[in-house]
């Protein structure tokens, strides 16, 4: 299963990259052709300028990535000497972390290392929850299909980049691939997300929000309520995937002990489910009202029209 997901993720990534390159070349050709109409030299200048800009923009993220310190590999707990060396290296790195300096933690004292990691983990949780809230609201309201997928990808990539900067280190390329494969697998098996059934978990919460917000929309109420519930469920699933990825990324960057991948996945799913409940509680009412405003005209008018049409037909039939 894992190998199949990796192959699917690889081919999907290559397909997206190919599509992006084709679109970029096509748009560049149009801009250069337009500039060439003014003067051939101007067209050549635009082509060279755009090519250099593409190269620079492509290299900047790579340069910024490799500027970050390499990750510290967590040794086995049984190897006391290696674990002690790892602890000292981690302590030395955290001394240069601006978040730890601002907190005023003296890492030379015993017992302060877990406290420092707890601060960074807290900052990471805030960043992940903030991103997941944006994903929940955006994808629930927009309902843009494939465009929502690109939006989620962009937001998650930005979140991962910020998480790496919170810990001031970069995960290895293999770890980054593992994170993205993990999330891709989550998206592909959304019907059985992680180790919990998120649909059953969210159904009563979403149902209560829809019922509380749908007062007064009686004509077409059933259709309208179903529309709102489906939109909110889709936003919730996207937010859950974002939270789950944030939990996995937090382990790669800020864990103090080595854990098996199965344990990481289960822990990430459980923590993501708990945080998702708070996000829905804080943003769910506003989102449901926005969706009701979007769908009320369509479904309410269709409800009144159906009621009126049925009444007229019954009257004509003498019922």
C-alpha positions as CSV (number, residue, x, y, z in Angstrom):
1,X,0.0,0.0,0.0
2,X,2.8,2.4,0.9
3,X,4.7,1.7,-2.3
4,X,1.6,2.2,-4.4
5,X,0.9,5.6,-2.7
6,X,4.5,6.7,-3.3
7,X,4.2,5.8,-7.0
8,X,0.8,7.6,-7.3
9,X,2.2,10.7,-5.5
10,X,5.3,10.7,-7.7
11,X,3.4,10.5,-11.0
12,X,0.9,13.1,-9.7
13,X,3.7,15.4,-8.9
14,X,5.4,14.9,-12.2
15,X,2.1,15.5,-14.0
16,X,1.5,18.7,-12.1
17,X,5.1,19.8,-12.8
18,X,4.7,19.1,-16.5
19,X,1.4,21.0,-16.7
20,X,3.0,24.0,-14.9
21,X,6.0,24.1,-17.2
22,X,3.7,23.9,-20.3
23,X,1.5,26.7,-19.0
24,X,4.6,28.8,-18.1
25,X,6.1,28.4,-21.6
26,X,2.8,29.2,-23.3
27,X,2.3,32.4,-21.3
28,X,5.9,33.4,-21.7
29,X,5.7,32.9,-25.5
30,X,2.6,35.2,-25.6
31,X,4.3,37.9,-23.6
32,X,7.5,37.7,-25.7
33,X,5.4,37.8,-29.0
34,X,3.6,40.9,-27.8
35,X,6.9,42.6,-26.9
36,X,8.4,41.5,-30.3
37,X,5.6,43.5,-32.1
38,X,7.0,46.7,-30.7
39,X,10.6,45.8,-31.6
40,X,12.6,42.6,-32.0
41,X,15.3,43.8,-29.6
42,X,12.6,44.5,-27.0
43,X,11.2,41.0,-27.5
44,X,14.6,39.5,-26.9
45,X,15.2,41.6,-23.9
46,X,11.8,40.5,-22.4
47,X,12.7,36.8,-23.1
48,X,16.1,37.1,-21.4
49,X,14.6,39.0,-18.4
50,X,11.8,36.5,-17.9
51,X,14.2,33.5,-18.2
52,X,16.5,35.0,-15.6
53,X,13.6,35.8,-13.3
54,X,12.3,32.2,-13.5
55,X,15.8,30.9,-12.7
56,X,16.2,33.2,-9.7
57,X,12.7,32.5,-8.4
58,X,13.4,28.8,-8.7
59,X,16.7,29.0,-6.9
60,X,15.7,31.2,-4.0
61,X,13.6,28.6,-2.2
62,X,16.4,26.1,-2.6
63,X,19.0,28.5,-1.3
64,X,16.8,29.5,1.7
65,X,16.2,25.8,2.4
66,X,19.9,24.9,2.5
67,X,20.6,27.9,4.7
68,X,18.8,26.2,7.6
69,X,20.9,23.9,9.8
70,X,20.7,20.2,9.1
71,X,18.3,18.1,11.3
72,X,19.7,16.3,14.3
73,X,19.0,12.6,14.0
74,X,17.4,11.2,17.1
75,X,19.3,8.2,18.4
76,X,17.9,5.1,20.0
77,X,17.1,5.4,23.7
78,X,19.3,2.3,24.4
79,X,22.4,4.1,23.2
80,X,23.1,6.4,26.2
81,X,26.3,7.9,24.8
82,X,24.7,8.8,21.5
83,X,21.6,10.2,23.2
84,X,23.7,12.3,25.5
85,X,25.7,13.7,22.5
86,X,22.4,14.4,20.7
87,X,21.1,16.3,23.8
88,X,24.1,18.5,23.9
89,X,23.9,19.2,20.2
90,X,20.2,20.1,20.5
91,X,20.9,22.3,23.5
92,X,23.6,24.2,21.6
93,X,21.3,24.7,18.6
94,X,18.4,25.9,20.7
95,X,20.6,28.5,22.4
96,X,20.7,30.3,19.0
97,X,16.9,30.0,18.5
98,X,15.3,33.5,18.7
99,X,12.1,32.1,20.2
100,X,14.1,30.5,23.1
101,X,16.1,33.7,23.7
102,X,12.9,35.8,23.8
103,X,11.5,33.4,26.4
104,X,14.6,33.9,28.6
105,X,15.3,30.2,29.1
106,X,18.7,29.3,30.3
107,X,19.5,26.0,28.6
108,X,22.6,25.5,30.7
109,X,20.4,24.6,33.6
110,X,19.1,21.0,34.0
111,X,15.5,20.3,32.9
112,X,15.2,23.3,30.7
113,X,15.5,21.4,27.4
114,X,12.0,19.9,27.4
115,X,10.7,23.4,28.4
116,X,12.3,24.9,25.4
117,X,10.9,22.3,23.1
118,X,7.5,22.8,24.6
119,X,7.6,26.5,23.7
120,X,8.5,25.7,20.1
121,X,5.8,23.0,19.9
122,X,3.3,25.6,21.2
123,X,4.3,28.1,18.5
124,X,4.0,25.3,15.9
125,X,0.5,24.4,17.2
126,X,-0.6,28.0,16.8
127,X,0.7,28.1,13.3
128,X,-0.9,24.8,12.3
129,X,-4.2,25.8,13.8
130,X,-4.1,29.2,12.1
131,X,-3.5,27.5,8.7
132,X,-6.1,24.8,9.3
133,X,-8.7,27.5,10.2
134,X,-8.0,29.3,6.9
135,X,-8.2,26.0,5.0
136,X,-11.5,25.1,6.7
137,X,-13.2,28.4,6.0
138,X,-11.7,28.8,2.4
139,X,-12.5,25.3,1.1
140,X,-15.9,25.1,2.8
141,X,-17.1,28.4,1.3
142,X,-15.4,28.4,-2.1
143,X,-16.3,24.9,-3.4
144,X,-14.0,25.4,-6.3
145,X,-13.1,21.7,-6.8
146,X,-9.6,21.2,-8.1
147,X,-8.7,24.8,-7.3
148,X,-9.4,24.1,-3.6
149,X,-6.7,21.3,-3.9
150,X,-4.1,23.8,-5.2
151,X,-5.1,26.2,-2.4
152,X,-4.6,23.6,0.3
153,X,-1.3,22.6,-1.2
154,X,0.0,26.2,-1.2
155,X,-1.2,26.8,2.4
156,X,0.3,23.5,3.6
157,X,3.6,24.3,1.9
158,X,3.7,27.7,3.5
159,X,2.8,26.2,6.9
160,X,5.6,23.6,6.6
161,X,8.1,26.3,5.7
162,X,7.1,28.4,8.8
163,X,7.3,25.3,11.0
164,X,10.9,24.7,9.8
165,X,11.8,28.2,10.7
166,X,10.2,28.0,14.2
167,X,12.6,25.2,15.0
168,X,15.4,26.8,12.9
169,X,16.3,23.5,11.2
170,X,15.3,21.7,8.0
171,X,14.1,18.2,7.7
172,X,16.0,16.0,5.2
173,X,14.6,15.7,1.7
174,X,13.6,12.1,2.6
175,X,11.6,13.4,5.6
176,X,9.9,16.0,3.5
177,X,8.9,13.3,0.9
178,X,7.6,11.1,3.7
179,X,5.5,14.0,5.0
180,X,4.0,14.7,1.6
181,X,3.4,11.1,0.8
182,X,1.7,10.8,4.2
183,X,-0.7,13.6,3.4
184,X,-1.2,12.4,-0.2
185,X,-2.2,9.0,1.2
186,X,-4.5,10.7,3.6
187,X,-6.2,12.5,0.7
188,X,-6.5,9.3,-1.4
189,X,-8.2,7.4,1.4
190,X,-10.3,10.2,2.7
191,X,-13.2,7.8,3.3
192,X,-11.2,6.2,6.1
193,X,-9.0,9.1,7.2
194,X,-6.2,8.1,9.5
195,X,-7.2,5.8,12.3
196,X,-10.5,7.5,13.1
197,X,-13.8,7.9,11.2
198,X,-13.9,11.7,10.9
199,X,-17.3,11.7,9.2
200,X,-19.1,10.1,12.1
201,X,-17.2,12.3,14.5
202,X,-18.3,15.5,12.8
203,X,-21.8,14.6,11.8
204,X,-23.5,15.6,15.1
205,X,-21.4,18.8,15.4
206,X,-22.1,19.9,11.8
207,X,-25.8,18.9,12.1
208,X,-26.3,21.1,15.2
209,X,-24.6,24.1,13.5
210,X,-26.7,23.7,10.4
211,X,-29.9,23.3,12.4
212,X,-29.1,26.4,14.6
213,X,-28.3,28.6,11.5
214,X,-31.1,27.5,9.2
215,X,-34.0,29.0,11.1
216,X,-36.5,30.7,8.8
217,X,-35.3,29.0,5.7
218,X,-38.2,26.5,5.7
219,X,-38.9,26.3,1.9
220,X,-36.1,24.1,0.5
221,X,-34.8,23.5,4.0
222,X,-33.8,19.9,3.4
223,X,-31.8,20.8,0.2
224,X,-30.2,23.8,1.9
225,X,-29.3,21.9,5.0
226,X,-27.7,19.2,2.9
227,X,-25.7,21.7,0.9
228,X,-24.4,23.4,4.0
229,X,-23.5,20.1,5.7
230,X,-21.6,18.8,2.6
231,X,-19.7,22.0,2.2
232,X,-18.7,22.1,5.9
233,X,-17.7,18.4,5.8
234,X,-15.4,19.0,2.9
235,X,-13.8,22.0,4.6
236,X,-13.5,19.9,7.8
237,X,-11.7,17.1,5.9
238,X,-9.3,19.5,4.3
239,X,-8.6,21.1,7.7
240,X,-8.1,17.7,9.3
241,X,-5.5,16.8,6.6
242,X,-3.7,20.1,7.3
243,X,-3.7,19.5,11.1
244,X,-2.5,16.0,10.6
245,X,0.4,17.1,8.4
246,X,1.3,19.8,10.9
247,X,1.5,17.1,13.7
248,X,3.8,14.9,11.5
249,X,6.0,17.9,10.6
250,X,6.2,18.8,14.3
251,X,7.5,15.4,15.1
252,X,10.2,15.6,12.4
253,X,11.4,19.0,13.6
254,X,10.9,19.0,17.3
255,X,10.6,15.6,18.8
256,X,12.9,14.5,21.7
257,X,12.5,10.8,21.2
258,X,12.3,8.4,18.3
259,X,9.0,6.9,17.5
260,X,7.8,4.3,15.0
261,X,5.9,5.6,12.0
262,X,2.7,3.9,13.0
263,X,2.8,5.5,16.4
264,X,3.4,8.9,14.7
265,X,0.4,8.5,12.4
266,X,-1.9,7.4,15.1
267,X,-0.8,10.2,17.4
268,X,-1.1,12.8,14.6
269,X,-4.6,11.6,13.7
270,X,-5.9,11.7,17.3
271,X,-4.4,15.2,18.0
272,X,-5.7,16.5,14.7
273,X,-9.2,15.3,15.5
274,X,-9.1,17.0,18.9
275,X,-7.9,20.3,17.4
276,X,-10.4,20.1,14.6
277,X,-13.3,20.2,17.1
278,X,-12.1,23.5,18.4
279,X,-11.7,25.0,14.9
280,X,-15.3,23.9,14.0
281,X,-16.6,25.3,17.2
282,X,-14.8,28.7,16.7
283,X,-15.5,29.1,12.9
284,X,-18.4,26.7,12.2
285,X,-21.2,29.1,13.0
286,X,-19.9,31.9,10.8
287,X,-19.1,29.5,7.9
288,X,-22.6,27.9,8.1
289,X,-24.2,31.3,8.0
290,X,-22.1,32.3,5.0
291,X,-23.1,29.1,3.2
292,X,-26.8,29.7,4.0
293,X,-26.5,33.1,2.5
294,X,-25.0,31.6,-0.6
295,X,-27.5,28.8,-1.0
296,X,-30.7,30.4,0.4
297,X,-31.7,32.1,-2.8
298,X,-31.2,29.1,-5.0
299,X,-32.7,26.5,-2.7
300,X,-35.4,28.7,-1.1
301,X,-36.7,29.9,-4.5
302,X,-36.7,26.3,-5.8
303,X,-38.6,25.2,-2.7
304,X,-41.3,27.9,-3.1
305,X,-41.5,27.2,-6.8
306,X,-42.0,23.5,-6.2
307,X,-44.6,24.2,-3.5
308,X,-46.5,26.6,-5.8
309,X,-46.3,24.3,-8.8
310,X,-47.6,21.3,-6.8
311,X,-50.5,23.5,-5.3
312,X,-51.5,24.7,-8.8
313,X,-51.5,21.1,-10.2
314,X,-53.6,19.8,-7.4
315,X,-56.0,22.7,-7.8
316,X,-56.3,22.0,-11.6
317,X,-56.9,18.4,-10.9
318,X,-59.6,19.2,-8.4
319,X,-57.8,17.6,-5.5
